[in-house]
Amino acid sequence: MDTAISMYMPQMVAVSYGAQYQDEEVGDASAAGAKIFDDLMNGEKGDFSKIKEAVSSLKKDLGDGFINKGLGLLSAIPGIEGARSVFQAQRGFIKAPKMELFFKGIGKRKFSYTFKMVPKSHEEMQEVRNIVASFKLNMLPEFVDGDRSSRRLTVPNTFDIQYMYNGAENEYLHKISTCVLETMDVKYSGEGKFQTFTAVEGEGAPPMVTELTLNFQEMEIITKERVAEGY
């Protein structure tokens, strides 16, 4: 839709960047196992001496791994719970898990804005009404071909958000990629209680205050390339 909505700048503009990491337990033989896999992937298939040497180095760590795994399974059987703990106590030492932090990816940025609109004239009342209707219409789908008995829905419209200053984009603030509007909350109120202006004939009474909260999410992930472009 070629629809443009100009809103006043919020009191605060915020953006969050995040990278996802996860702590995972790594066995003692994991590095050697990864080396074998790497050799196979890089054409070492015919050189079995290197692979045999790597497998040989795994024996002790694999043995401990099988013992821990077996005792873990035994400890799950009713009546012999705690078998692993007893075994470790008798042996005089435990094998503490080795934890490594691995990068898993990045999430998509989200943006939330709240606008409190207090119209001062009949024209501004209609403008507030149109703004709310435009956001509702553009965030939601519709039935394909208008067939309400169908389960086929169109994809909702997307939003391109820009921070402006004196008619041009404000380059000091972050850019925002194309977004979808996930949620929209509308509250109607007055000064401490629900209040309206004088009723408009045939349409009811417009509220004194309309508060609009919009929650957007970008459709693409933001990487170094995009940050270099101002995102």
Secondary structure as UniProt FT lines:
FT   STRAND          19..26
FT   TURN            28..29
FT   HELIX           30..41
FT   TURN            42..43
FT   TURN            45..46
FT   HELIX           48..75
FT   TURN            78..79
FT   TURN            81..82
FT   HELIX           83..91
FT   STRAND          98..106
FT   STRAND          110..117
FT   HELIX           122..139
FT   HELIX           144..146
FT   TURN            148..149
FT   STRAND          164..165
FT   TURN            166..167
FT   STRAND          168..169
FT   TURN            171..172
FT   STRAND          179..189
FT   TURN            201..203
FT   STRAND          209..218
FT   HELIX           224..228
FT   TURN            229..230
//
